[in-house]
Amino acid sequence: MKKNIIILLALFIVGLTACEDELNQVPISAISSNGFFTDETGFEQAINGVYASLSSYPERQFHLSDVRSDNIYGVGSMGVRAHEPVNNFALTLATNEYMKEAWNTNYEGIMRANTVLDNLTADLVPDDTKRNQFEGEAKFLRALFYFDLIKYFGPVPLIDHLVTPAEALEIGRNSVSEVYELIISDLQDATQLLPTSFTGENIGRATSYAAKGILARVYLTRSGPALNTDGPCLGTNDYSNALSLLNDVIGGPFDMLDDYASTFDLLNENNSDIIFDIQYQKGGLGVGCAYPGELAGSAYWRSVGYPYAIGLETKDVSFDLINSYDTINDTRFAFNVQMGYVDESNGQYVEDPVTIKFSRPDPATWGADRFDFGINFPILRYTDVLLMKAECILQGASGTQADVDKIINDVRNRVGLESISNATLNDLLEERRKEFLGEGLRWHDLVRTGKVLDVMNAWIPVEDVADQMRKSINADHIIYPIPQEQMDVKEGLYSQNKGYE
């Protein structure tokens, strides 16, 4: 898909975009009348446009999940940046740029998926296999966008077809339970419609295994304790459903790599640990990634010889996380975290713990500027599938303690750590924390397991040496506020999330 994704640029030329300032599901009638949806090629380009709405997904997961969690201490020294109110649990986040981006970009993707689904017919795409693929991809991606929305905002407007602006102004927020119905239905359809694999330039597209893995994650999240009645966890006890899907994926053509670092190697992309990722390509083509530049500040990038201006500030890895690593034996530590660097501007060593998993001092990943890195970003890894299986068993699905211990020890032994026995949910969460640093999973892991309030309220008073964070958090902070611009579109259409009124 590295080559195929270049076609994405054509979509912006013909105008397949969503309004940036309001929820807009306007039919793309101009595209249809101009002959855009007349054959398989048009639909393939449109599907690529749906994938394009994932382009900012890594930055969003980092800022709204990792920075929000105990993985990152995001208090800076260069003035208040947009990530700091997220880190600090500020109540003024309705006007924060990351809220706006999360809402608008996900609904942009939903609009694009709805455009494909509303136009897709057997007359226009007679080939059953291709037509099923397009439908499966559109539904998979629409489900992914809606899943992202409910994890961050709770109840959101549910729109499964194209509507006019006037119609959109009459659609209020649906319950999380109602949105889950569409998410689960879309992913169930995708498991049947999508192939098990792709070859050649189509590698990187969603497969039936990806749909099963994400659906398992959906079931796990829905099953979590409902600490916030508007949050993503409903206490539905779907662990057995999740386990069945995870076992299907485990029976597929996937495996953990012997070397942790090789999973993220530019020369080893789409390896056996990758079930679904976002494909990026450097070279000034408009399809590169900005995420690595968000992880580390300008001084770090200067220290490794990066030739372009970045002007960002490092969001420090928390000392609590650093201290949780076995820094001698766990090979993940040196690959994931760099404790400091020499500032090229003054020759002084700076202790500034940087997440370097995707911010490698490797010119092979660097493109034309800070928006043009060429490294892929994993959304679902096989290692995650294994650890989610252990989580299901610990939460009461069928299986034994020996099954749990084997999974966790396979992950630990792979990175140089000794085996443990009688592993608990807390042990599992600590392993996930170290394994998936920088992949945007930590906050969601804490929420779905019901640990978020206890963990964060123990972490804040110890880590917050600058005394910038809220002293403690409550269930209201599990989700974010609805962006203020959405609240202003039509008075009374939406109510603001509790705690942010």
Disulfide bonds with the S-S distance in Angstrom:
none
